[in-house]
């Protein structure tokens, strides 16, 4: 009987400790701003912001959560671009303010990547989704 009570007490203490610790362990580490986008690679999204990119609580890139993952999985021609070109494209997409402006940036980029792919004898996959539609649906562009 005494052993049973000890076991119940230990179990109860362990459950309480786990309940208290769970929210602390679930918090994101450095670089995982409040606007964490989707994707892999371990880092936040399209910001390439790094230290000093935004104020506390601003999320990736200082955009208050306006993060969008731009990587090989969702950017047409990613493998055909240099790192500098990738960064420049990401910057262009971060700076768009309207849907039409976003479509223009996307169209120009896709055209350039189609030409580059043709020169290299490859084809580009069709995009899985339209980033401009996503930004508009989230209220980040008008």
C-alpha positions as CSV (number, residue, x, y, z in Angstrom):
1,X,0.0,0.0,0.0
2,X,2.8,2.4,0.9
3,X,4.6,1.5,-2.3
4,X,1.5,2.2,-4.3
5,X,1.1,5.7,-2.7
6,X,4.8,6.5,-3.4
7,X,4.4,5.5,-7.0
8,X,1.3,7.7,-7.5
9,X,3.0,10.6,-5.8
10,X,6.1,10.3,-8.1
11,X,3.9,9.9,-11.2
12,X,1.9,13.0,-10.2
13,X,5.0,15.1,-9.7
14,X,6.5,13.9,-13.0
15,X,3.3,14.9,-14.9
16,X,3.2,18.3,-13.2
17,X,6.8,18.9,-14.1
18,X,6.2,17.9,-17.7
19,X,3.2,20.2,-17.9
20,X,5.2,23.1,-16.6
21,X,8.2,22.4,-18.9
22,X,6.3,21.8,-22.2
23,X,5.6,25.5,-23.0
24,X,9.2,26.5,-22.3
25,X,10.5,23.7,-24.5
26,X,8.1,24.6,-27.3
27,X,9.5,28.1,-27.8
28,X,11.6,28.7,-30.9
29,X,15.3,29.2,-30.6
30,X,17.4,32.1,-32.1
31,X,16.5,32.9,-35.7
32,X,13.0,31.5,-35.5
33,X,11.1,34.8,-35.5
34,X,7.4,35.2,-34.8
35,X,6.7,35.0,-38.5
36,X,8.2,31.7,-39.2
37,X,7.2,30.6,-42.7
38,X,6.9,27.1,-44.1
39,X,9.7,25.1,-45.6
40,X,12.8,23.3,-44.5
41,X,16.4,24.3,-44.0
42,X,16.1,25.1,-40.4
43,X,16.0,28.9,-40.8
44,X,13.3,31.4,-41.2
45,X,12.0,32.4,-44.5
46,X,12.7,34.8,-47.3
47,X,14.3,37.4,-45.1
48,X,18.0,36.6,-45.1
49,X,17.8,39.3,-42.4
50,X,20.3,38.0,-39.9
51,X,21.1,39.9,-36.7
52,X,19.7,43.4,-36.6
53,X,17.2,42.8,-39.4
54,X,14.3,44.0,-37.3
55,X,13.3,44.9,-33.8
56,X,12.3,42.5,-31.1
57,X,9.2,40.5,-32.0
58,X,9.3,41.7,-35.6
59,X,9.8,38.2,-37.0
60,X,12.0,37.3,-39.9
61,X,13.5,40.2,-41.9
62,X,11.9,42.9,-39.7
63,X,8.6,42.5,-41.5
64,X,6.5,41.6,-38.5
65,X,5.9,38.1,-39.6
66,X,5.9,38.6,-43.4
67,X,8.0,35.7,-44.0
68,X,7.8,33.4,-47.0
69,X,10.2,30.6,-47.7
70,X,11.9,31.0,-51.0
71,X,14.0,27.9,-51.8
72,X,14.5,25.1,-54.3
73,X,11.1,23.7,-53.5
74,X,9.1,26.7,-54.5
75,X,11.1,29.1,-56.6
76,X,11.3,28.4,-60.3
77,X,14.8,28.2,-61.6
78,X,16.4,28.1,-58.1
79,X,19.1,25.7,-59.3
80,X,19.9,27.9,-62.3
81,X,20.6,31.0,-60.2
82,X,23.7,32.1,-58.4
83,X,23.4,32.8,-54.6
84,X,23.5,36.6,-55.4
85,X,20.7,36.2,-57.9
86,X,18.6,34.3,-55.4
87,X,19.1,37.0,-52.8
88,X,18.2,39.7,-55.3
89,X,15.0,37.8,-56.3
90,X,14.1,37.3,-52.6
91,X,14.6,41.1,-52.0
92,X,12.4,41.9,-55.0
93,X,9.7,39.7,-53.7
94,X,9.9,41.2,-50.2
95,X,9.6,44.7,-51.6
96,X,6.4,44.2,-53.7
97,X,3.5,46.2,-52.4
98,X,0.7,45.3,-54.8
99,X,-0.5,42.1,-56.5
100,X,0.2,43.5,-59.9
101,X,3.7,44.4,-58.9
102,X,4.2,40.9,-57.5
103,X,2.9,39.3,-60.8
104,X,5.3,41.5,-62.8
105,X,8.3,40.5,-60.7
106,X,7.3,36.8,-61.0
107,X,6.7,37.0,-64.8
108,X,10.0,38.7,-65.4
109,X,11.8,36.1,-63.2
110,X,10.1,33.1,-64.8
111,X,10.8,34.4,-68.3
112,X,14.5,34.8,-67.5
113,X,14.6,31.3,-66.0
114,X,12.8,29.8,-69.0
115,X,15.5,31.3,-71.3
116,X,18.3,30.0,-69.0
117,X,16.8,26.5,-68.8
118,X,16.4,26.4,-72.6
119,X,20.0,27.3,-73.0
120,X,21.0,24.5,-70.7
121,X,18.6,22.0,-72.3
122,X,16.5,21.6,-69.3
123,X,12.9,22.3,-68.5
124,X,11.5,24.1,-65.4
125,X,8.8,22.4,-63.3
126,X,5.5,24.1,-63.1
127,X,5.1,26.0,-59.9
128,X,3.1,24.3,-57.1
129,X,1.4,27.6,-56.1
130,X,1.5,31.2,-56.8
131,X,3.4,33.2,-54.2
132,X,1.5,36.4,-55.1
133,X,-1.8,34.7,-54.4
134,X,-0.5,33.5,-51.0
135,X,0.7,37.0,-50.1
136,X,-2.6,38.5,-51.2
137,X,-4.6,35.9,-49.3
138,X,-2.6,36.7,-46.1
139,X,-3.2,40.4,-46.6
140,X,0.4,41.2,-47.1
141,X,-0.1,42.9,-50.5
142,X,-3.1,44.7,-52.0
